[in-house]
Amino acid sequence: MDFPQIWPQLSSSSRSWLVEHNGEPLPDELVSELRSITGDESSQPWWTGPSVEGQTQLSDETVDWIETVANEES
């Protein structure tokens, strides 16, 4: 599942968090929501998985996509 397909399935609070904190490590609650939506497809290209610090992040391409969506909504 590609991230643009996931976006409308996320809660509005999760979408807001992703826009406001774009590029930051994801909170555990958001990781759980993403896994619930995707069936834990953690090998997808939009998902980078845990970083060195053990925090989960999105790929640079997904961060750029979220920024584009945020700019178009403004």
Secondary structure, 3 states (H helix, E strand, C coil): CCHHHHHHHCCHHHHHHHHHCCCCCCCHHHHHHHHHHHCCCCCCCCEEEECCCCCEEECHHHHHHHHHHHHHHC
